[in-house]
């Protein structure tokens, strides 16, 4: 079953003006439920624009987009906002944590918007911080955390509403190689043991090779699609990331 179906996606800016710019040229892409997919490309290839459309942060100029069986194109902004909050979790290179809130409260925030009761919010946030090995930093604010610790909190926050899809935009881009390895191991654990569909946006071909399928964008077009190593073999999952029996 496909959870993401994109058909003929075109994205233009400054429509009808002399400086009209077309960033995506008719993208056809499906992502299966539980798939770990990477989208790679150089700066300006259109991968961030595509991620914004997949994440319902932006609308395409032309084409069709179905998320979890729902046609998104004719939905009002309020419905898309609710769908985004329930179906999609975001992890960004810059972490995007709220500075005045500790790790626990940052993870609870998406659940607050989704009207989850306070006790349930607190319990789920604590559990998610345990999964990413950040339980001992739950009361720390972002300025008291390293880059890798911030990203682990951001991953826990992305999981807050148990989304169907996690979109990770250059999640290791601001991290050293050792810390980046830990972050990738977390994603593998979420995929293998919790069945999460993960779309990784990256320019790092080595990271992309770890996923099941690699989509290459260039100048707004898909120019290659191939299997990664994850299609045949799974990376070893750390014990702490294993799902409970």
N, C-alpha and C positions, 0 to 999 in steps of 0.2 A: 504494500500500500504506500502510495506517495503522500507525504505530508506537505510538500511544497511543489507546486506546479506553476511554472512561469511559461507564458506563451507569447512570443513576439514582443517582448518588453523593449520599448523605446523610451528614452528619457532625453528631453530637450530643455534647454534653458534659454531665456530671452526670446521666447517664441515670437516670430513675426518681426523681429528687429534685425538691423544689419549685422549685429554681432551674435545672431542665433547660434547656439552651440548644441550639438547632438553628442551625448556622452555614451549612450547605449543604443545599439543599432538593430535591435530585434532579437533579444535573448530568449532562447528556448532552453529550459532547464527543469528537471525534476529531481527531487531529493526524497529518497525512501525513508519511511519511518524507521528510526533507529540507526540511520547511516551516519558515518563520520566522514564529512566531505571537506575538502579544502579548495579555496578559490585563490589563485595566485596571479600575479601580474605586476608589472612595473608601475611606478607612480603615474597617474593619468590614464591608466588602462580602463577605469570604470568600476573597479572592484568595490570601492567604498560606496559609490552610488548604488550599485546592485545590492549591497548589504543593507543600505537604508530602505530600499524598496522591500526587500525580504522581511525586514524588521518592522515594516509599517510605519517607518519614520518619514517616508516620502511616498508620493504616488507616481506611477509611471505616466508618461504622456500618452502612450499607446500600449496596447497589449492586454493580456489577461493574467491574473494572479489568484490562485486558490491556495489557501492556507488551512490545513486540517479539514478539507472538504468545503470550506466557506469561500465563496467568491467575494473578494475584498474590494473590487473596484467601485462598486456602486454603494458601498456602505458609507454612512455619514461619519464624520470625524469622531464623534462620541463612541460609536460602535467599534471603530478601529482602535481607539485608545484602550477600550476595555479588552478587546481581543489581544492587543499587544501586551497588556499587563498580565493576561492569563496564559498566553501561549508562547511568549518569547522572553528569554533571559539574555541580557547583554553583558559582555565583558569587553572593556576598552583598554587600549594601551595605556591611557592616562588614568586608569582606575575609576575616576569619577565618584569617589567617596565624598560624603558630606563632612566637612571638616569639624563642625561643632558637635558631631555625634560620634559616640564610641562604636567599636566594631559590631557589637550586639545590635545597637539601634540602627546602624546602617543596613544590616541584614534584615531587620524587621520592616524597614521602610516600604518595600514593595507590597508586603502583606497588609500594611496599614491602608494603602490605597485600594487594596482589594477587599477591605472590610473584614479582615480576619480578626477574631476576638483577641484581646491582649494576652491572655494566658497562652493561647495556642500559638500566637506570634512568638512569644518569648521562648517557648519550648522548642519550636521548630528552628528558630534562629540558633539556639544553643546547640541543637543536634547538627545543623549544617556547619557550624564553626568547628565542631568536633571532627567532621568528615575531612575538612581541609587543614586539620591540625592547628587550629587557631583558638581553641577553647580557653587557653591560658592568657589570651590577649583580648578577651571579649570586652573588657572595660577600658581598653586603650583607644585613644583617639588616633585618627590617621597620621597626625604629625609625630606620633610616638611609634610608628611602625616603619619597617623597611619597605622597599619597593615590592619585594616578593611577598611579604606579609600583607601588604595592601591588596595585591592581586588575588591572594587567596581569600581575603574577605570579599572582594568583588565577585569571585566565583560563587562563594556561598550566597551572596545577595542575588546573583543571577538565578540561583536555584530556589529562591524563596517561595515562589508561587507554583513550584513543581511544573515548570513550563515544558511544552513539547519540544521546543527548539532552543538551543543555546547558540547565539551568534557571538563569536569571539573575533574581535578586530585587532590584529597584531598584538595578541595578549602577552607575548614575551618580548616585544620590541624594546621595552625600557628596562629589561632585566639582564643580568649577567647570565652566562651559559648554564651555570650550575642551578641558579634559581629558575631559569627558564625551563630546565629539565624537570624540576619538581612540578611546575605549573602544567606542563604537558602530561606528566604522569597523572595529575588530577583529572584532566580531561579524559584520558584513557579510562580511568576508573569510573567516571560518570557514564561514559559511553558503554563500557562492557558490562558493568554491574547494575546500572540504573536504567539502561536502555535509552539514554538521551540521544536525540538527533543533534549533532553538532556541526555547525558550519564555521570553519576556520578561515578567516581572511588573513593572508600573509604574503610577504614577498620572499620568505625563507623557504627555499625548495627542500631543504633537509627536513624541516618540520612537516611540510606538505606530504613528503614521502611516507610519513608515519600513518597517514589517514587511508581510508579505504578507496577513495576516488579523488582525483586531482583535476580541477577545471582551470584552464589557463585562459585569461582574458588579455586581449591586446587591442587598444584603440576602440573599445566598446563592443568587440566581438569575441565570442568563444572560438579560440583558434586550436585548442587541443583538449582532449578529455582522455584520461588514462587511469588505470588502477594504481594505487599506492601499495606499499607493503602491508598495510592493514587489511587489504582485501583477502589476503591468504593467511596472515598470521597476526596475532594480537600481541602488543607489547605486554610484558609482565606487569600485572597490576599490584601496586603496593598493598600490603595487608590492611592498612588503615582505610583504604578506599573500597574494600569489599562490602557488598551489600549484606545486611543482616539476613540470617537464615529465616 
